[in-house]
């Protein structure tokens, strides 16, 4: 048998197995996994390296237009599909799922068409879209959303906070009802909007407007209550639910209780909640704004709770929530150099650093094994979001592969990264393990620190039905 490319001599890891073997690739797919493969037009020597499935980052924001009423209104996202996908690839990620946002009064269908236009000809890796539903009108619920789900947009997100995005409980139930009927998977941002507004108003009245007060306006009970309510609504509607960017132990306990009742709820966290704390918001000269995201980073106890959740299987996926705003007047500081926290664009960059941080802190740190790393960062996202040929190294799968040097040690510096943001909140963090050669559908897109992939080669992926619906067919677990 002849191959377009053979990866020889590496240690392959999937979510279930680890072992030495060669990988044979033809026409963008994996066609052989065996010892001593020959016949490759191109051969990559992976001796002493790990051969892992390319990561899937299923929570990132790219080229997302901002609505009036958001803290980010008027701010410009620094990364579009070109720079964002390049940054992802250099970090070992080969599939991204950013958000297509519907603004109120706008057609959801028109929003999707606009987002396809923004992505077309730009991405170097493959991508899908989550739909953000902010205006569940009769036309959206009755015609547009069902039609889009059937066309391969099979995941959607709703918000319980942000003035321009949050839905009432009844509106959320309406969206859940359509999602269940069409078998779409729903993500939810779970924070109590009314409590946040009440606290923020009082903080401002006291003159407490620095970035550190962002955390004070969104304490952990705000997330705990909303997570409990989100799960309750999903149980009433009988729809599986993804709780995104969980930041501490309280909301994680709500997930555990729901699962104990037999309900399918999926838990996501992000590297910022494993490495940053509220102290990172309390820096001079507005530098704390660089760590502002929602929910905010918390404390060491919250980090320990999240690591326990990763270790015991409560947390299913780790994504970046990449939200790229530069630290300037076009981004974080668009409301001025001393803007109050409510007017600072929310979000931090993290597409490129997600996998190295989790590998270093988790695998090298002895908290998780390689199989769990692959499950958290690739396999589970593929199954959850209906990306059937992604997330694993197996015959028939797309040849999306990251070859890692597990011994490489470096310090994260923004100058090393490939996003279009002028900072990283992880500046100065030492890590061990870094991806060095990245393949997307069998094509080398990153090699030896150089970009090989051509913008526009990335393909849009139509999603199939989420594995979270397997429970309806008698499966024990959505995974």
PAZATOR-222133 format. One record per residue (C-alpha): residue in three letters; x negated, y, z. Coordinates in steps of 0.02 Angstrom, whole numbers, plus 32768, in hexadecimal, padded with zeros to 4 digits. Layout:
% PAZATOR-222133
SITE  aa    u    v    w
SITE Ala    X    Y    Z
...
END
This chain:
% PAZATOR-222133
SITE  aa    u    v    w
SITE Unk 8000 8000 8000
SITE Unk 7FC2 80AE 7FD8
SITE Unk 7FE4 8149 803E
SITE Unk 7FDE 8203 8026
SITE Unk 7F8B 8211 80D0
SITE Unk 7F4D 819C 8158
SITE Unk 7F2C 81CE 820C
SITE Unk 7EAA 8153 824B
SITE Unk 7E6A 8122 82F6
SITE Unk 7ED9 8189 8369
SITE Unk 7F45 8160 83FF
SITE Unk 7FFC 816F 83D0
SITE Unk 807A 81A2 8454
SITE Unk 8137 81A4 8442
SITE Unk 81BC 81B5 84C8
SITE Unk 81B4 80FA 84E6
SITE Unk 8105 80BA 84B9
SITE Unk 804C 80E4 84B6
SITE Unk 7FCE 8084 844E
SITE Unk 7F43 808C 83CE
SITE Unk 7F75 807D 8317
SITE Unk 7F64 80D1 826E
SITE Unk 7FF3 8131 821D
SITE Unk 8015 8128 8162
SITE Unk 8078 81B5 8111
SITE Unk 80C7 81BF 8065
SITE Unk 8140 823F 801C
SITE Unk 814D 829B 80C2
SITE Unk 8183 8202 8127
SITE Unk 812B 8186 8197
SITE Unk 8127 80E0 8138
SITE Unk 80AA 8077 819C
SITE Unk 8069 806B 824E
SITE Unk 7FE4 7FE5 825A
SITE Unk 7F2D 7FC0 827B
SITE Unk 7EA8 7FEF 81FC
SITE Unk 7F12 803D 8174
SITE Unk 7EB7 8064 80D2
SITE Unk 7EE8 80B1 802D
SITE Unk 7F07 8164 8063
SITE Unk 7EEA 81F1 7FE8
SITE Unk 7EBD 8255 8083
SITE Unk 7E7E 8209 8126
SITE Unk 7E7C 8263 81CD
SITE Unk 7E09 821C 8252
SITE Unk 7E67 8225 82F8
SITE Unk 7DE8 81C4 8360
SITE Unk 7DF0 8203 8413
SITE Unk 7E8D 8264 83EC
SITE Unk 7F45 8254 8416
SITE Unk 7FBF 8241 8387
SITE Unk 8065 8288 83C3
SITE Unk 810B 82B3 8372
SITE Unk 8111 836B 8344
SITE Unk 816C 83CD 83C8
SITE Unk 821D 840B 83B3
SITE Unk 8241 84B4 8403
SITE Unk 82FE 84BD 8409
SITE Unk 830B 8562 8467
SITE Unk 82BA 85F8 8412
SITE Unk 82EF 86A1 83CF
SITE Unk 82AA 86DF 8329
SITE Unk 82DA 8778 82C1
SITE Unk 8378 8786 832A
SITE Unk 83DA 8828 8313
SITE Unk 8407 887A 83B8
SITE Unk 84B7 88B0 83E6
SITE Unk 84E9 8952 843E
SITE Unk 84FF 892F 84F7
SITE Unk 8465 88C3 8509
SITE Unk 83C8 88FC 8564
SITE Unk 836E 88D5 84C1
SITE Unk 83E1 8943 8457
SITE Unk 8370 89A9 83E6
SITE Unk 82DA 8938 8406
SITE Unk 828F 88D8 8375
SITE Unk 825D 8822 8385
SITE Unk 81A5 8814 835B
SITE Unk 81B2 8767 830C
SITE Unk 8217 8736 8275
SITE Unk 8219 8689 8229
SITE Unk 816C 869E 81DD
SITE Unk 8104 86D1 8274
SITE Unk 8172 866E 82EB
SITE Unk 8163 85CC 828A
SITE Unk 80A8 85E5 8272
SITE Unk 8092 85FF 832D
SITE Unk 80FB 8565 8351
SITE Unk 8093 84FB 82DB
SITE Unk 7FEF 8530 832B
SITE Unk 8039 84F9 83D2
SITE Unk 8064 844B 8392
SITE Unk 811C 846B 836B
SITE Unk 815F 8432 82C2
SITE Unk 8219 8458 82D2
SITE Unk 826E 84F2 831A
SITE Unk 8325 8515 8341
SITE Unk 833F 85D2 8356
SITE Unk 83E5 8628 8374
SITE Unk 845A 8674 82F4
SITE Unk 84BD 86F6 8356
SITE Unk 856D 8730 832E
SITE Unk 858C 87E0 836D
SITE Unk 863B 8812 83A4
SITE Unk 86AB 8842 8316
SITE Unk 863C 87E5 829C
SITE Unk 8664 8749 8238
SITE Unk 8603 86B2 8276
SITE Unk 85F4 8677 81C4
SITE Unk 85A8 871E 8190
SITE Unk 852B 8712 8220
SITE Unk 84F3 8666 81E5
SITE Unk 84E0 86A1 8132
SITE Unk 8477 8734 8170
SITE Unk 8408 86C2 81D8
SITE Unk 83EB 864C 8146
SITE Unk 83B3 86E4 80E4
SITE Unk 833A 8717 816D
SITE Unk 82EE 8668 8173
SITE Unk 82E6 8644 80B9
SITE Unk 8235 8641 8074
SITE Unk 81E5 8666 811E
SITE Unk 81D1 85CB 818B
SITE Unk 813A 8558 817F
SITE Unk 8192 84CE 81E3
SITE Unk 8243 8488 81E2
SITE Unk 82D1 84DC 823F
SITE Unk 8388 84D2 826F
SITE Unk 83FB 8554 82C0
SITE Unk 8460 855B 835F
SITE Unk 84FA 85C9 834B
SITE Unk 851C 864E 83D0
SITE Unk 85D7 866C 83E0
SITE Unk 85FC 8716 842F
SITE Unk 86A6 8737 83DF
SITE Unk 8712 8699 83DD
SITE Unk 879F 86E4 8377
SITE Unk 882A 8678 832D
SITE Unk 87D0 867D 8284
SITE Unk 872C 8646 82D2
SITE Unk 8778 85BA 833A
SITE Unk 87F3 8582 82B6
SITE Unk 878E 858C 8216
SITE Unk 86DB 85CA 821E
SITE Unk 8694 8566 82AF
SITE Unk 86DC 84BD 827A
SITE Unk 86A1 84D9 81C7
SITE Unk 85F0 8507 81FE
SITE Unk 85E3 8471 8272
SITE Unk 8614 83FF 81E2
SITE Unk 858E 8452 8178
SITE Unk 8505 841F 81F0
SITE Unk 8507 84AB 8272
SITE Unk 8533 8431 82FC
SITE Unk 84F4 8490 8395
SITE Unk 8532 8533 83DF
SITE Unk 8512 85A1 8474
SITE Unk 8581 860C 84E3
SITE Unk 8551 868A 8569
SITE Unk 8595 86AB 8615
SITE Unk 8537 8750 8623
SITE Unk 84FC 87E6 85BB
SITE Unk 857C 886B 8594
SITE Unk 857A 884D 84D8
SITE Unk 857C 878F 84DF
SITE Unk 85D3 874A 8578
SITE Unk 8678 86EE 8567
SITE Unk 8704 86D9 85E5
SITE Unk 8724 862D 862D
SITE Unk 87BB 861B 85BD
SITE Unk 8758 8649 8522
SITE Unk 86D3 85CB 8552
SITE Unk 8759 8546 8561
SITE Unk 8798 8574 84B4
SITE Unk 86E9 855C 846C
SITE Unk 86D2 84B9 84CB
SITE Unk 8775 8478 8484
SITE Unk 8739 8492 83D1
SITE Unk 868E 844A 83FA
SITE Unk 86DB 83AC 843F
SITE Unk 874E 8394 83AA
SITE Unk 86C0 83AF 832D
SITE Unk 863C 8357 8398
SITE Unk 85C7 83EC 83A7
SITE Unk 8550 83FD 843A
SITE Unk 8561 849C 84A3
SITE Unk 84D6 84FA 84FC
SITE Unk 8502 8577 8584
SITE Unk 84A5 8606 85D7
SITE Unk 84E3 85F5 8689
SITE Unk 84D6 8695 86F2
SITE Unk 8566 86F2 8746
SITE Unk 857E 8793 86E5
SITE Unk 85E6 87EE 8768
SITE Unk 856D 87CD 87F7
SITE Unk 84D9 8806 878D
SITE Unk 8531 88A9 8762
SITE Unk 8565 88C6 8817
SITE Unk 84B4 88AA 8858
SITE Unk 8460 890F 87CE
SITE Unk 84D0 89A6 87ED
SITE Unk 84A4 89A6 88A5
SITE Unk 83EA 8992 8884
SITE Unk 83EE 8A26 880E
SITE Unk 844D 8A8F 888C
SITE Unk 83BE 8A6E 8906
SITE Unk 833E 8AA3 8884
SITE Unk 82FF 89F1 8870
SITE Unk 82E5 89E9 87B4
SITE Unk 8237 899D 879D
SITE Unk 8224 88F7 873F
SITE Unk 8219 8896 87E2
SITE Unk 82CE 88C5 8807
SITE Unk 8304 8860 8770
SITE Unk 82E8 87C6 87DC
SITE Unk 8347 8816 886D
SITE Unk 83DE 8832 87FC
SITE Unk 83E2 877B 87C7
SITE Unk 83C1 8711 8863
SITE Unk 83CF 8655 885B
SITE Unk 8484 864E 889C
SITE Unk 84B8 86AE 87FF
SITE Unk 8479 861B 8798
SITE Unk 84BA 8598 8811
SITE Unk 856D 85D8 880D
SITE Unk 8571 85EA 8751
SITE Unk 8528 853C 8738
SITE Unk 85AF 84F3 87A8
SITE Unk 8635 8551 8749
SITE Unk 85ED 8522 869E
SITE Unk 85EC 846B 86CC
SITE Unk 869D 8477 8710
SITE Unk 86DB 84C5 866E
SITE Unk 8683 8441 8606
SITE Unk 86CD 83B6 8670
SITE Unk 877B 83FD 8658
SITE Unk 875E 8407 859C
SITE Unk 8707 835D 859C
SITE Unk 8673 8399 8537
SITE Unk 85BA 8373 8559
SITE Unk 8556 840C 858A
SITE Unk 84A3 844C 8585
SITE Unk 8470 84C2 8613
SITE Unk 83DF 8526 85CC
SITE Unk 8347 8575 8623
SITE Unk 8369 8533 86D3
SITE Unk 82F7 8595 8749
SITE Unk 8304 853E 87F2
SITE Unk 8347 84B7 8862
SITE Unk 83F7 84F7 8884
SITE Unk 843A 84EB 87D1
SITE Unk 83DB 8447 87BD
SITE Unk 843E 8400 884F
SITE Unk 84DE 842F 87F3
SITE Unk 84A1 83C6 8762
SITE Unk 847D 8333 87D4
SITE Unk 8529 833D 8823
SITE Unk 857E 8343 877A
SITE Unk 851F 82AA 873E
SITE Unk 854C 824D 87DC
SITE Unk 8602 8267 87A8
SITE Unk 85DB 821A 86FF
SITE Unk 85D9 82BB 869C
SITE Unk 855D 82D7 860C
SITE Unk 84F9 8373 8633
SITE Unk 844C 8393 85EC
SITE Unk 83CB 83FE 8646
SITE Unk 8347 846D 85F6
SITE Unk 82BA 84D1 8643
SITE Unk 822B 8538 85FB
SITE Unk 8170 8550 8622
SITE Unk 818C 85FD 866B
SITE Unk 81EF 85B1 86FA
SITE Unk 8164 8533 871A
SITE Unk 80D5 85B1 8719
SITE Unk 8115 8663 873A
SITE Unk 8166 86A9 87D8
SITE Unk 81C1 8748 8807
SITE Unk 8117 878E 883B
SITE Unk 80EB 8798 8781
SITE Unk 8174 881C 8771
SITE Unk 8126 8885 87FC
SITE Unk 8090 88CC 879E
SITE Unk 805B 8983 8788
SITE Unk 807E 89F2 86F1
SITE Unk 8116 8990 86B8
SITE Unk 80AA 88F7 8695
SITE Unk 8129 888E 86F4
SITE Unk 819E 88A7 8660
SITE Unk 8132 882B 8601
SITE Unk 8178 87A0 866E
SITE Unk 822E 87D9 8668
SITE Unk 82A4 8753 862A
SITE Unk 834D 8712 8662
SITE Unk 835D 86B6 86D3
SITE Unk 82C0 8702 8720
SITE Unk 822B 869F 8760
SITE Unk 8243 8675 8816
SITE Unk 81C8 862E 8897
SITE Unk 815C 8599 88C2
SITE Unk 81EE 853B 890E
SITE Unk 8252 854D 886D
SITE Unk 81BD 850F 8809
SITE Unk 81AC 8477 8879
SITE Unk 8265 8450 8863
SITE Unk 8254 8459 87A6
SITE Unk 81BD 83E6 87A5
SITE Unk 821F 8369 880D
SITE Unk 82A9 8376 878C
SITE Unk 822E 8354 8700
SITE Unk 81E2 82C2 875C
SITE Unk 8286 826F 878E
SITE Unk 82DC 8287 86E6
SITE Unk 835B 830C 8718
SITE Unk 830C 8385 869C
SITE Unk 831E 8342 85EC
SITE Unk 82C9 83C3 857E
SITE Unk 8246 844C 858B
SITE Unk 8255 84D8 850B
SITE Unk 8205 8584 8501
SITE Unk 8296 8602 84F8
SITE Unk 821E 8667 848D
SITE Unk 8263 8718 8486
SITE Unk 81DA 8784 8438
SITE Unk 81D8 883C 8464
SITE Unk 8139 88A1 845B
SITE Unk 8105 8909 84F1
SITE Unk 8123 89AD 8498
SITE Unk 81AA 8A2A 8466
SITE Unk 81ED 89B3 83E1
SITE Unk 8201 8926 845E
SITE Unk 81FF 8919 851B
SITE Unk 81EC 89D4 8534
SITE Unk 8267 8A12 84B0
SITE Unk 82C4 8A74 853B
SITE Unk 8225 8ACA 8575
SITE Unk 8181 8AA3 85CF
SITE Unk 81D7 8AA2 8679
SITE Unk 827E 8A58 8645
SITE Unk 82ED 8A0F 86CF
SITE Unk 82F2 8952 86CE
SITE Unk 83A2 894C 8684
SITE Unk 8360 89A2 85E6
SITE Unk 82C6 8935 85CD
SITE Unk 82D6 88B4 8541
SITE Unk 82E8 8808 858F
SITE Unk 827B 8778 8558
SITE Unk 81C8 873A 854A
SITE Unk 8162 86E3 84C3
SITE Unk 8136 862B 84D5
SITE Unk 8147 85C5 8434
SITE Unk 808D 85A2 8424
SITE Unk 8066 8585 84DC
SITE Unk 80FA 8513 850A
SITE Unk 80A9 846C 84E1
SITE Unk 7FF8 8490 8521
SITE Unk 803A 84D0 85C7
SITE Unk 80AA 8439 85E4
SITE Unk 8022 83C1 85AA
SITE Unk 7FA1 840F 861D
SITE Unk 8011 8426 86B4
SITE Unk 8074 8386 869B
SITE Unk 800A 8300 8648
SITE Unk 7F5B 8338 867B
SITE Unk 7FA1 836C 8724
SITE Unk 7FE1 82BC 8742
SITE Unk 8098 82EC 8753
SITE Unk 80D8 8295 86B5
SITE Unk 8095 8217 8639
SITE Unk 8082 822B 857D
SITE Unk 8128 81D6 8558
SITE Unk 8185 8250 85C8
SITE Unk 812A 82E1 8577
SITE Unk 8164 82A9 84CB
SITE Unk 8216 828F 850A
SITE Unk 8220 833C 8558
SITE Unk 81D8 8399 84C4
SITE Unk 820C 8337 8429
SITE Unk 8274 8297 8434
SITE Unk 82FE 82D9 84A4
SITE Unk 8316 8378 843F
SITE Unk 8320 8311 83A0
SITE Unk 83A9 82A1 83E5
SITE Unk 8407 8329 843F
SITE Unk 840F 839E 83A9
SITE Unk 842A 831E 831F
SITE Unk 837F 8329 82CD
SITE Unk 837C 8273 829D
SITE Unk 82D2 8264 8248
SITE Unk 8273 82CF 82C4
SITE Unk 8224 82B8 836F
SITE Unk 81CD 8211 8360
SITE Unk 8146 81AF 8306
SITE Unk 81A0 811E 82B3
SITE Unk 81B2 80D3 8206
SITE Unk 8233 813A 81A8
SITE Unk 821D 81D7 8212
SITE Unk 81E0 827B 81CA
SITE Unk 8123 8285 81DA
SITE Unk 8127 8316 8256
SITE Unk 808B 82F4 82BB
SITE Unk 8017 8353 832F
SITE Unk 7F67 8311 834C
SITE Unk 7F2C 834A 83F7
SITE Unk 7E81 8359 8447
SITE Unk 7EB1 8328 84FA
SITE Unk 7E09 8360 8540
SITE Unk 7E00 840D 84F6
SITE Unk 7DFE 8494 857C
SITE Unk 7E23 8549 8559
SITE Unk 7E6B 85E4 85A6
SITE Unk 7F0A 862A 855B
SITE Unk 7EE7 86D6 8510
SITE Unk 7F5F 8736 84A5
SITE Unk 7ED5 8753 8426
SITE Unk 7ED3 8696 8407
SITE Unk 7F8D 868C 83E3
SITE Unk 7FE8 869F 833F
SITE Unk 808B 86F4 836F
SITE Unk 80A8 87AD 8348
SITE Unk 80B7 87DE 83FF
SITE Unk 8030 8849 8451
SITE Unk 8029 87E4 84F2
SITE Unk 8047 873A 853F
SITE Unk 8089 8729 85F1
SITE Unk 8012 8696 8604
SITE Unk 7F75 86FF 85E6
SITE Unk 7EDF 86B3 8640
SITE Unk 7F2F 860A 8662
SITE Unk 7EB5 8579 8650
SITE Unk 7EF7 84DE 85F8
SITE Unk 7EB5 8435 85C2
SITE Unk 7EF3 83E7 8520
SITE Unk 7F1B 8440 847E
SITE Unk 7F62 840B 83D5
SITE Unk 7EE3 841D 8348
SITE Unk 7F2F 83D1 82AA
SITE Unk 7FE8 83E3 8283
SITE Unk 804B 8389 81FB
SITE Unk 80FA 83B7 81C2
SITE Unk 814B 8334 8153
SITE Unk 809E 82ED 8130
SITE Unk 8052 8392 80FC
SITE Unk 7FC5 83DD 8162
SITE Unk 8002 8488 819A
SITE Unk 7F7B 84AC 821E
SITE Unk 7ECA 8469 821E
SITE Unk 7E2B 849F 8278
SITE Unk 7E79 8541 82B1
SITE Unk 7EB3 8573 8203
SITE Unk 7F61 8580 81B9
SITE Unk 7F79 850B 8125
SITE Unk 8036 850E 8116
SITE Unk 8088 8589 809E
SITE Unk 8115 85F8 80DF
SITE Unk 81B7 85BD 8093
SITE Unk 818C 8504 8094
SITE Unk 81F8 84E9 8130
SITE Unk 82A3 849E 810F
SITE Unk 834A 84BE 8161
SITE Unk 8387 8423 81BC
SITE Unk 843E 83F1 81C0
SITE Unk 8467 83AB 826B
SITE Unk 84C5 8309 8286
SITE Unk 8531 82E1 831E
SITE Unk 84D6 82F2 83C4
SITE Unk 84A9 8255 8422
SITE Unk 8500 82A7 84B8
SITE Unk 85A2 8263 846F
SITE Unk 8564 81B0 847F
SITE Unk 85B0 81A6 852C
SITE Unk 865A 81A7 84D6
SITE Unk 8626 8106 847F
SITE Unk 85F2 80AC 851D
SITE Unk 853A 80D7 8520
SITE Unk 84EE 80E9 85CD
SITE Unk 848C 8187 85A5
SITE Unk 8489 820D 851F
SITE Unk 83CF 81EB 8506
END
